[in-house]
């Protein structure tokens, strides 16, 4: 079993759920998601843990370049 620095195991391949992809697409279109809102909607922590989303300067969740690449890979 492979661990990263946080001690959380990650499989070598990430297969996003439909909800995770929809969240990334909403963020890419500029929709801001606050942390409390993300918790209310049970936003997957996998996106944050893997670096597909991150907190911006305002404390909201925003898509990262890695998240954009993931969307493009799924659409191909």
mmCIF file as gemmi writes it, N, C-alpha and C atoms, coordinates in Angstrom:
data_model
loop_
_atom_site.group_PDB
_atom_site.id
_atom_site.type_symbol
_atom_site.label_atom_id
_atom_site.label_alt_id
_atom_site.label_comp_id
_atom_site.label_asym_id
_atom_site.label_entity_id
_atom_site.label_seq_id
_atom_site.pdbx_PDB_ins_code
_atom_site.Cartn_x
_atom_site.Cartn_y
_atom_site.Cartn_z
_atom_site.occupancy
_atom_site.B_iso_or_equiv
_atom_site.pdbx_formal_charge
_atom_site.auth_seq_id
_atom_site.auth_asym_id
_atom_site.pdbx_PDB_model_num
ATOM 1 N N . UNK Axp A 1 ? 0.843 -1.169 0 1 0 ? 1 A 1
ATOM 2 C CA . UNK Axp A 1 ? 0 0 0 1 0 ? 1 A 1
ATOM 3 C C . UNK Axp A 1 ? 0.891 1.236 0 1 0 ? 1 A 1
ATOM 4 N N . UNK Axp A 2 ? 0.545 2.206 -0.865 1 0 ? 2 A 1
ATOM 5 C CA . UNK Axp A 2 ? 1.328 3.427 -1.014 1 0 ? 2 A 1
ATOM 6 C C . UNK Axp A 2 ? 0.656 4.559 -0.257 1 0 ? 2 A 1
ATOM 7 N N . UNK Axp A 3 ? 1.418 5.266 0.534 1 0 ? 3 A 1
ATOM 8 C CA . UNK Axp A 3 ? 0.888 6.397 1.288 1 0 ? 3 A 1
ATOM 9 C C . UNK Axp A 3 ? 1.532 7.683 0.803 1 0 ? 3 A 1
ATOM 10 N N . UNK Axp A 4 ? 0.78 8.772 0.852 1 0 ? 4 A 1
ATOM 11 C CA . UNK Axp A 4 ? 1.365 10.071 0.577 1 0 ? 4 A 1
ATOM 12 C C . UNK Axp A 4 ? 1.751 10.707 1.909 1 0 ? 4 A 1
ATOM 13 N N . UNK Axp A 5 ? 2.148 11.949 1.907 1 0 ? 5 A 1
ATOM 14 C CA . UNK Axp A 5 ? 2.632 12.584 3.13 1 0 ? 5 A 1
ATOM 15 C C . UNK Axp A 5 ? 1.548 12.753 4.179 1 0 ? 5 A 1
ATOM 16 N N . UNK Axp A 6 ? 0.282 12.765 3.789 1 0 ? 6 A 1
ATOM 17 C CA . UNK Axp A 6 ? -0.79 12.916 4.769 1 0 ? 6 A 1
ATOM 18 C C . UNK Axp A 6 ? -1.175 11.593 5.406 1 0 ? 6 A 1
ATOM 19 N N . UNK Axp A 7 ? -0.652 10.499 4.897 1 0 ? 7 A 1
ATOM 20 C CA . UNK Axp A 7 ? -0.98 9.198 5.435 1 0 ? 7 A 1
ATOM 21 C C . UNK Axp A 7 ? -2.243 8.604 4.84 1 0 ? 7 A 1
ATOM 22 N N . UNK Axp A 8 ? -2.841 9.286 3.875 1 0 ? 8 A 1
ATOM 23 C CA . UNK Axp A 8 ? -4.05 8.805 3.231 1 0 ? 8 A 1
ATOM 24 C C . UNK Axp A 8 ? -3.676 8.016 1.986 1 0 ? 8 A 1
ATOM 25 N N . UNK Axp A 9 ? -4.237 6.829 1.846 1 0 ? 9 A 1
ATOM 26 C CA . UNK Axp A 9 ? -3.958 6.003 0.672 1 0 ? 9 A 1
ATOM 27 C C . UNK Axp A 9 ? -4.734 6.528 -0.526 1 0 ? 9 A 1
ATOM 28 N N . UNK Axp A 10 ? -4.063 6.616 -1.656 1 0 ? 10 A 1
ATOM 29 C CA . UNK Axp A 10 ? -4.701 6.978 -2.913 1 0 ? 10 A 1
ATOM 30 C C . UNK Axp A 10 ? -4.376 5.908 -3.943 1 0 ? 10 A 1
ATOM 31 N N . UNK Axp A 11 ? -5.406 5.417 -4.617 1 0 ? 11 A 1
ATOM 32 C CA . UNK Axp A 11 ? -5.162 4.477 -5.692 1 0 ? 11 A 1
ATOM 33 C C . UNK Axp A 11 ? -4.42 5.194 -6.806 1 0 ? 11 A 1
ATOM 34 N N . UNK Axp A 12 ? -3.668 4.476 -7.614 1 0 ? 12 A 1
ATOM 35 C CA . UNK Axp A 12 ? -2.903 5.131 -8.688 1 0 ? 12 A 1
ATOM 36 C C . UNK Axp A 12 ? -3.788 5.833 -9.726 1 0 ? 12 A 1
ATOM 37 N N . UNK Axp A 13 ? -5.02 5.374 -9.904 1 0 ? 13 A 1
ATOM 38 C CA . UNK Axp A 13 ? -5.902 5.954 -10.906 1 0 ? 13 A 1
ATOM 39 C C . UNK Axp A 13 ? -7.127 6.542 -10.207 1 0 ? 13 A 1
ATOM 40 N N . UNK Axp A 14 ? -7.515 7.753 -10.578 1 0 ? 14 A 1
ATOM 41 C CA . UNK Axp A 14 ? -8.684 8.419 -10.005 1 0 ? 14 A 1
ATOM 42 C C . UNK Axp A 14 ? -9.814 8.365 -11.009 1 0 ? 14 A 1
ATOM 43 N N . UNK Axp A 15 ? -10.916 7.767 -10.642 1 0 ? 15 A 1
ATOM 44 C CA . UNK Axp A 15 ? -12.093 7.692 -11.496 1 0 ? 15 A 1
ATOM 45 C C . UNK Axp A 15 ? -13.187 8.534 -10.844 1 0 ? 15 A 1
ATOM 46 N N . UNK Axp A 16 ? -13.388 9.773 -11.318 1 0 ? 16 A 1
ATOM 47 C CA . UNK Axp A 16 ? -14.354 10.667 -10.669 1 0 ? 16 A 1
ATOM 48 C C . UNK Axp A 16 ? -15.789 10.19 -10.858 1 0 ? 16 A 1
ATOM 49 N N . UNK Axp A 17 ? -16.618 10.485 -9.86 1 0 ? 17 A 1
ATOM 50 C CA . UNK Axp A 17 ? -18.036 10.19 -9.971 1 0 ? 17 A 1
ATOM 51 C C . UNK Axp A 17 ? -18.697 11.26 -10.837 1 0 ? 17 A 1
ATOM 52 N N . UNK Axp A 18 ? -19.928 11.006 -11.237 1 0 ? 18 A 1
ATOM 53 C CA . UNK Axp A 18 ? -20.684 11.983 -12.026 1 0 ? 18 A 1
ATOM 54 C C . UNK Axp A 18 ? -20.838 13.28 -11.228 1 0 ? 18 A 1
ATOM 55 N N . UNK Axp A 19 ? -21.116 13.167 -9.937 1 0 ? 19 A 1
ATOM 56 C CA . UNK Axp A 19 ? -21.271 14.361 -9.101 1 0 ? 19 A 1
ATOM 57 C C . UNK Axp A 19 ? -19.965 15.148 -8.997 1 0 ? 19 A 1
ATOM 58 N N . UNK Axp A 20 ? -18.848 14.455 -8.884 1 0 ? 20 A 1
ATOM 59 C CA . UNK Axp A 20 ? -17.555 15.137 -8.806 1 0 ? 20 A 1
ATOM 60 C C . UNK Axp A 20 ? -17.256 15.877 -10.103 1 0 ? 20 A 1
ATOM 61 N N . UNK Axp A 21 ? -17.528 15.247 -11.24 1 0 ? 21 A 1
ATOM 62 C CA . UNK Axp A 21 ? -17.32 15.915 -12.528 1 0 ? 21 A 1
ATOM 63 C C . UNK Axp A 21 ? -18.221 17.136 -12.664 1 0 ? 21 A 1
ATOM 64 N N . UNK Axp A 22 ? -19.46 17.011 -12.231 1 0 ? 22 A 1
ATOM 65 C CA . UNK Axp A 22 ? -20.393 18.139 -12.303 1 0 ? 22 A 1
ATOM 66 C C . UNK Axp A 22 ? -19.896 19.291 -11.439 1 0 ? 22 A 1
ATOM 67 N N . UNK Axp A 23 ? -19.392 18.992 -10.266 1 0 ? 23 A 1
ATOM 68 C CA . UNK Axp A 23 ? -18.846 20.022 -9.385 1 0 ? 23 A 1
ATOM 69 C C . UNK Axp A 23 ? -17.677 20.733 -10.046 1 0 ? 23 A 1
ATOM 70 N N . UNK Axp A 24 ? -16.765 19.969 -10.641 1 0 ? 24 A 1
ATOM 71 C CA . UNK Axp A 24 ? -15.615 20.573 -11.314 1 0 ? 24 A 1
ATOM 72 C C . UNK Axp A 24 ? -16.072 21.465 -12.466 1 0 ? 24 A 1
ATOM 73 N N . UNK Axp A 25 ? -17.058 21.022 -13.216 1 0 ? 25 A 1
ATOM 74 C CA . UNK Axp A 25 ? -17.554 21.82 -14.339 1 0 ? 25 A 1
ATOM 75 C C . UNK Axp A 25 ? -18.21 23.105 -13.848 1 0 ? 25 A 1
ATOM 76 N N . UNK Axp A 26 ? -18.954 23.035 -12.738 1 0 ? 26 A 1
ATOM 77 C CA . UNK Axp A 26 ? -19.569 24.238 -12.173 1 0 ? 26 A 1
ATOM 78 C C . UNK Axp A 26 ? -18.493 25.224 -11.727 1 0 ? 26 A 1
ATOM 79 N N . UNK Axp A 27 ? -17.452 24.719 -11.096 1 0 ? 27 A 1
ATOM 80 C CA . UNK Axp A 27 ? -16.36 25.589 -10.664 1 0 ? 27 A 1
ATOM 81 C C . UNK Axp A 27 ? -15.628 26.199 -11.847 1 0 ? 27 A 1
ATOM 82 N N . UNK Axp A 28 ? -15.465 25.421 -12.902 1 0 ? 28 A 1
ATOM 83 C CA . UNK Axp A 28 ? -14.78 25.926 -14.092 1 0 ? 28 A 1
ATOM 84 C C . UNK Axp A 28 ? -15.574 27.07 -14.732 1 0 ? 28 A 1
ATOM 85 N N . UNK Axp A 29 ? -16.886 27.006 -14.634 1 0 ? 29 A 1
ATOM 86 C CA . UNK Axp A 29 ? -17.729 28.054 -15.206 1 0 ? 29 A 1
ATOM 87 C C . UNK Axp A 29 ? -17.785 29.282 -14.307 1 0 ? 29 A 1
ATOM 88 N N . UNK Axp A 30 ? -17.068 29.254 -13.194 1 0 ? 30 A 1
ATOM 89 C CA . UNK Axp A 30 ? -16.975 30.431 -12.348 1 0 ? 30 A 1
ATOM 90 C C . UNK Axp A 30 ? -17.879 30.436 -11.136 1 0 ? 30 A 1
ATOM 91 N N . UNK Axp A 31 ? -18.6 29.377 -10.9 1 0 ? 31 A 1
ATOM 92 C CA . UNK Axp A 31 ? -19.472 29.319 -9.722 1 0 ? 31 A 1
ATOM 93 C C . UNK Axp A 31 ? -18.615 29.137 -8.481 1 0 ? 31 A 1
ATOM 94 N N . UNK Axp A 32 ? -18.798 30.014 -7.514 1 0 ? 32 A 1
ATOM 95 C CA . UNK Axp A 32 ? -18.064 29.908 -6.249 1 0 ? 32 A 1
ATOM 96 C C . UNK Axp A 32 ? -18.812 28.964 -5.321 1 0 ? 32 A 1
ATOM 97 N N . UNK Axp A 33 ? -18.077 28.119 -4.649 1 0 ? 33 A 1
ATOM 98 C CA . UNK Axp A 33 ? -18.66 27.21 -3.67 1 0 ? 33 A 1
ATOM 99 C C . UNK Axp A 33 ? -17.943 27.442 -2.353 1 0 ? 33 A 1
ATOM 100 N N . UNK Axp A 34 ? -18.703 27.841 -1.351 1 0 ? 34 A 1
ATOM 101 C CA . UNK Axp A 34 ? -18.117 28.05 -0.031 1 0 ? 34 A 1
ATOM 102 C C . UNK Axp A 34 ? -17.961 26.702 0.67 1 0 ? 34 A 1
ATOM 103 N N . UNK Axp A 35 ? -17.091 26.656 1.64 1 0 ? 35 A 1
ATOM 104 C CA . UNK Axp A 35 ? -16.876 25.407 2.373 1 0 ? 35 A 1
ATOM 105 C C . UNK Axp A 35 ? -18.165 24.951 3.065 1 0 ? 35 A 1
ATOM 106 N N . UNK Axp A 36 ? -18.912 25.843 3.742 1 0 ? 36 A 1
ATOM 107 C CA . UNK Axp A 36 ? -20.175 25.385 4.345 1 0 ? 36 A 1
ATOM 108 C C . UNK Axp A 36 ? -21.158 24.825 3.314 1 0 ? 36 A 1
ATOM 109 N N . UNK Axp A 37 ? -21.214 25.484 2.135 1 0 ? 37 A 1
ATOM 110 C CA . UNK Axp A 37 ? -22.103 24.989 1.076 1 0 ? 37 A 1
ATOM 111 C C . UNK Axp A 37 ? -21.643 23.617 0.602 1 0 ? 37 A 1
ATOM 112 N N . UNK Axp A 38 ? -20.349 23.431 0.467 1 0 ? 38 A 1
ATOM 113 C CA . UNK Axp A 38 ? -19.804 22.141 0.044 1 0 ? 38 A 1
ATOM 114 C C . UNK Axp A 38 ? -20.167 21.056 1.049 1 0 ? 38 A 1
ATOM 115 N N . UNK Axp A 39 ? -20.107 21.385 2.311 1 0 ? 39 A 1
ATOM 116 C CA . UNK Axp A 39 ? -20.471 20.407 3.337 1 0 ? 39 A 1
ATOM 117 C C . UNK Axp A 39 ? -21.963 20.075 3.281 1 0 ? 39 A 1
ATOM 118 N N . UNK Axp A 40 ? -22.798 21.075 3.045 1 0 ? 40 A 1
ATOM 119 C CA . UNK Axp A 40 ? -24.245 20.834 2.933 1 0 ? 40 A 1
ATOM 120 C C . UNK Axp A 40 ? -24.56 19.91 1.765 1 0 ? 40 A 1
ATOM 121 N N . UNK Axp A 41 ? -23.81 20.041 0.685 1 0 ? 41 A 1
ATOM 122 C CA . UNK Axp A 41 ? -24.057 19.226 -0.504 1 0 ? 41 A 1
ATOM 123 C C . UNK Axp A 41 ? -23.205 17.963 -0.526 1 0 ? 41 A 1
ATOM 124 N N . UNK Axp A 42 ? -22.534 17.69 0.574 1 0 ? 42 A 1
ATOM 125 C CA . UNK Axp A 42 ? -21.705 16.484 0.71 1 0 ? 42 A 1
ATOM 126 C C . UNK Axp A 42 ? -20.668 16.374 -0.403 1 0 ? 42 A 1
ATOM 127 N N . UNK Axp A 43 ? -20.043 17.512 -0.727 1 0 ? 43 A 1
ATOM 128 C CA . UNK Axp A 43 ? -19.001 17.532 -1.754 1 0 ? 43 A 1
ATOM 129 C C . UNK Axp A 43 ? -17.886 16.568 -1.373 1 0 ? 43 A 1
ATOM 130 N N . UNK Axp A 44 ? -17.491 15.785 -2.298 1 0 ? 44 A 1
ATOM 131 C CA . UNK Axp A 44 ? -16.462 14.785 -2.042 1 0 ? 44 A 1
ATOM 132 C C . UNK Axp A 44 ? -15.144 15.431 -1.644 1 0 ? 44 A 1
ATOM 133 N N . UNK Axp A 45 ? -14.576 14.965 -0.562 1 0 ? 45 A 1
ATOM 134 C CA . UNK Axp A 45 ? -13.259 15.422 -0.132 1 0 ? 45 A 1
ATOM 135 C C . UNK Axp A 45 ? -12.162 14.92 -1.04 1 0 ? 45 A 1
ATOM 136 N N . UNK Axp A 46 ? -12.478 13.927 -1.875 1 0 ? 46 A 1
ATOM 137 C CA . UNK Axp A 46 ? -11.469 13.378 -2.791 1 0 ? 46 A 1
ATOM 138 C C . UNK Axp A 46 ? -10.946 14.441 -3.743 1 0 ? 46 A 1
ATOM 139 N N . UNK Axp A 47 ? -11.807 15.347 -4.185 1 0 ? 47 A 1
ATOM 140 C CA . UNK Axp A 47 ? -11.375 16.399 -5.105 1 0 ? 47 A 1
ATOM 141 C C . UNK Axp A 47 ? -10.353 17.315 -4.438 1 0 ? 47 A 1
ATOM 142 N N . UNK Axp A 48 ? -10.582 17.627 -3.182 1 0 ? 48 A 1
ATOM 143 C CA . UNK Axp A 48 ? -9.671 18.497 -2.422 1 0 ? 48 A 1
ATOM 144 C C . UNK Axp A 48 ? -8.377 17.745 -2.103 1 0 ? 48 A 1
ATOM 145 N N . UNK Axp A 49 ? -8.5 16.51 -1.638 1 0 ? 49 A 1
ATOM 146 C CA . UNK Axp A 49 ? -7.333 15.709 -1.266 1 0 ? 49 A 1
ATOM 147 C C . UNK Axp A 49 ? -6.388 15.486 -2.435 1 0 ? 49 A 1
ATOM 148 N N . UNK Axp A 50 ? -6.936 15.331 -3.621 1 0 ? 50 A 1
ATOM 149 C CA . UNK Axp A 50 ? -6.119 15.054 -4.804 1 0 ? 50 A 1
ATOM 150 C C . UNK Axp A 50 ? -5.685 16.31 -5.542 1 0 ? 50 A 1
ATOM 151 N N . UNK Axp A 51 ? -6.099 17.481 -5.052 1 0 ? 51 A 1
ATOM 152 C CA . UNK Axp A 51 ? -5.645 18.73 -5.642 1 0 ? 51 A 1
ATOM 153 C C . UNK Axp A 51 ? -6.428 19.193 -6.851 1 0 ? 51 A 1
ATOM 154 N N . UNK Axp A 52 ? -7.645 18.666 -7.037 1 0 ? 52 A 1
ATOM 155 C CA . UNK Axp A 52 ? -8.467 19.105 -8.165 1 0 ? 52 A 1
ATOM 156 C C . UNK Axp A 52 ? -9.234 20.38 -7.828 1 0 ? 52 A 1
ATOM 157 N N . UNK Axp A 53 ? -9.431 20.639 -6.547 1 0 ? 53 A 1
ATOM 158 C CA . UNK Axp A 53 ? -9.986 21.894 -6.078 1 0 ? 53 A 1
ATOM 159 C C . UNK Axp A 53 ? -9.121 22.386 -4.922 1 0 ? 53 A 1
ATOM 160 N N . UNK Axp A 54 ? -9.168 23.685 -4.686 1 0 ? 54 A 1
ATOM 161 C CA . UNK Axp A 54 ? -8.401 24.283 -3.593 1 0 ? 54 A 1
ATOM 162 C C . UNK Axp A 54 ? -9.158 25.517 -3.11 1 0 ? 54 A 1
ATOM 163 N N . UNK Axp A 55 ? -8.817 25.986 -1.948 1 0 ? 55 A 1
ATOM 164 C CA . UNK Axp A 55 ? -9.43 27.218 -1.44 1 0 ? 55 A 1
ATOM 165 C C . UNK Axp A 55 ? -8.752 28.412 -2.096 1 0 ? 55 A 1
ATOM 166 N N . UNK Axp A 56 ? -9.569 29.38 -2.52 1 0 ? 56 A 1
ATOM 167 C CA . UNK Axp A 56 ? -9.006 30.603 -3.088 1 0 ? 56 A 1
ATOM 168 C C . UNK Axp A 56 ? -8.787 31.627 -1.976 1 0 ? 56 A 1
ATOM 169 N N . UNK Axp A 57 ? -8.366 32.83 -2.333 1 0 ? 57 A 1
ATOM 170 C CA . UNK Axp A 57 ? -8.054 33.866 -1.344 1 0 ? 57 A 1
ATOM 171 C C . UNK Axp A 57 ? -9.266 34.239 -0.502 1 0 ? 57 A 1
ATOM 172 N N . UNK Axp A 58 ? -10.457 34.112 -1.066 1 0 ? 58 A 1
ATOM 173 C CA . UNK Axp A 58 ? -11.68 34.423 -0.333 1 0 ? 58 A 1
ATOM 174 C C . UNK Axp A 58 ? -12.178 33.291 0.535 1 0 ? 58 A 1
ATOM 175 N N . UNK Axp A 59 ? -11.49 32.153 0.491 1 0 ? 59 A 1
ATOM 176 C CA . UNK Axp A 59 ? -11.898 31.006 1.296 1 0 ? 59 A 1
ATOM 177 C C . UNK Axp A 59 ? -12.884 30.086 0.611 1 0 ? 59 A 1
ATOM 178 N N . UNK Axp A 60 ? -13.288 30.427 -0.619 1 0 ? 60 A 1
ATOM 179 C CA . UNK Axp A 60 ? -14.191 29.56 -1.38 1 0 ? 60 A 1
ATOM 180 C C . UNK Axp A 60 ? -13.38 28.494 -2.102 1 0 ? 60 A 1
ATOM 181 N N . UNK Axp A 61 ? -14.063 27.444 -2.526 1 0 ? 61 A 1
ATOM 182 C CA . UNK Axp A 61 ? -13.406 26.386 -3.283 1 0 ? 61 A 1
ATOM 183 C C . UNK Axp A 61 ? -13.366 26.772 -4.754 1 0 ? 61 A 1
ATOM 184 N N . UNK Axp A 62 ? -12.238 26.526 -5.39 1 0 ? 62 A 1
ATOM 185 C CA . UNK Axp A 62 ? -12.05 26.854 -6.798 1 0 ? 62 A 1
ATOM 186 C C . UNK Axp A 62 ? -11.354 25.69 -7.485 1 0 ? 62 A 1
ATOM 187 N N . UNK Axp A 63 ? -11.596 25.548 -8.772 1 0 ? 63 A 1
ATOM 188 C CA . UNK Axp A 63 ? -10.957 24.482 -9.549 1 0 ? 63 A 1
ATOM 189 C C . UNK Axp A 63 ? -9.485 24.823 -9.769 1 0 ? 63 A 1
ATOM 190 N N . UNK Axp A 64 ? -8.653 23.809 -9.772 1 0 ? 64 A 1
ATOM 191 C CA . UNK Axp A 64 ? -7.229 23.993 -10.04 1 0 ? 64 A 1
ATOM 192 C C . UNK Axp A 64 ? -6.936 23.591 -11.482 1 0 ? 64 A 1
ATOM 193 N N . UNK Axp A 65 ? -5.713 23.84 -11.92 1 0 ? 65 A 1
ATOM 194 C CA . UNK Axp A 65 ? -5.315 23.413 -13.262 1 0 ? 65 A 1
ATOM 195 C C . UNK Axp A 65 ? -5.45 21.895 -13.4 1 0 ? 65 A 1
ATOM 196 N N . UNK Axp A 66 ? -5.139 21.159 -12.358 1 0 ? 66 A 1
ATOM 197 C CA . UNK Axp A 66 ? -5.278 19.695 -12.384 1 0 ? 66 A 1
ATOM 198 C C . UNK Axp A 66 ? -6.737 19.3 -12.571 1 0 ? 66 A 1
ATOM 199 N N . UNK Axp A 67 ? -7.647 20.047 -11.953 1 0 ? 67 A 1
ATOM 200 C CA . UNK Axp A 67 ? -9.073 19.779 -12.113 1 0 ? 67 A 1
ATOM 201 C C . UNK Axp A 67 ? -9.529 20.021 -13.543 1 0 ? 67 A 1
ATOM 202 N N . UNK Axp A 68 ? -9.003 21.066 -14.165 1 0 ? 68 A 1
ATOM 203 C CA . UNK Axp A 68 ? -9.348 21.341 -15.57 1 0 ? 68 A 1
ATOM 204 C C . UNK Axp A 68 ? -8.841 20.229 -16.487 1 0 ? 68 A 1
ATOM 205 N N . UNK Axp A 69 ? -7.648 19.745 -16.201 1 0 ? 69 A 1
ATOM 206 C CA . UNK Axp A 69 ? -7.09 18.644 -16.998 1 0 ? 69 A 1
ATOM 207 C C . UNK Axp A 69 ? -7.96 17.399 -16.851 1 0 ? 69 A 1
ATOM 208 N N . UNK Axp A 70 ? -8.439 17.136 -15.643 1 0 ? 70 A 1
ATOM 209 C CA . UNK Axp A 70 ? -9.293 15.976 -15.398 1 0 ? 70 A 1
ATOM 210 C C . UNK Axp A 70 ? -10.58 16.072 -16.206 1 0 ? 70 A 1
ATOM 211 N N . UNK Axp A 71 ? -11.177 17.248 -16.252 1 0 ? 71 A 1
ATOM 212 C CA . UNK Axp A 71 ? -12.405 17.425 -17.044 1 0 ? 71 A 1
ATOM 213 C C . UNK Axp A 71 ? -12.121 17.159 -18.517 1 0 ? 71 A 1
ATOM 214 N N . UNK Axp A 72 ? -11.039 17.731 -19.021 1 0 ? 72 A 1
ATOM 215 C CA . UNK Axp A 72 ? -10.697 17.531 -20.446 1 0 ? 72 A 1
ATOM 216 C C . UNK Axp A 72 ? -10.471 16.056 -20.744 1 0 ? 72 A 1
ATOM 217 N N . UNK Axp A 73 ? -9.818 15.357 -19.832 1 0 ? 73 A 1
ATOM 218 C CA . UNK Axp A 73 ? -9.531 13.924 -20.033 1 0 ? 73 A 1
ATOM 219 C C . UNK Axp A 73 ? -10.843 13.13 -20.07 1 0 ? 73 A 1
ATOM 220 N N . UNK Axp A 74 ? -11.817 13.492 -19.24 1 0 ? 74 A 1
ATOM 221 C CA . UNK Axp A 74 ? -13.09 12.782 -19.201 1 0 ? 74 A 1
ATOM 222 C C . UNK Axp A 74 ? -13.921 13.084 -20.433 1 0 ? 74 A 1
ATOM 223 N N . UNK Axp A 75 ? -13.818 14.3 -20.978 1 0 ? 75 A 1
ATOM 224 C CA . UNK Axp A 75 ? -14.594 14.678 -22.153 1 0 ? 75 A 1
ATOM 225 C C . UNK Axp A 75 ? -14.029 14.101 -23.436 1 0 ? 75 A 1
ATOM 226 N N . UNK Axp A 76 ? -12.783 13.675 -23.413 1 0 ? 76 A 1
ATOM 227 C CA . UNK Axp A 76 ? -12.132 13.171 -24.64 1 0 ? 76 A 1
ATOM 228 C C . UNK Axp A 76 ? -12.647 11.806 -25.043 1 0 ? 76 A 1
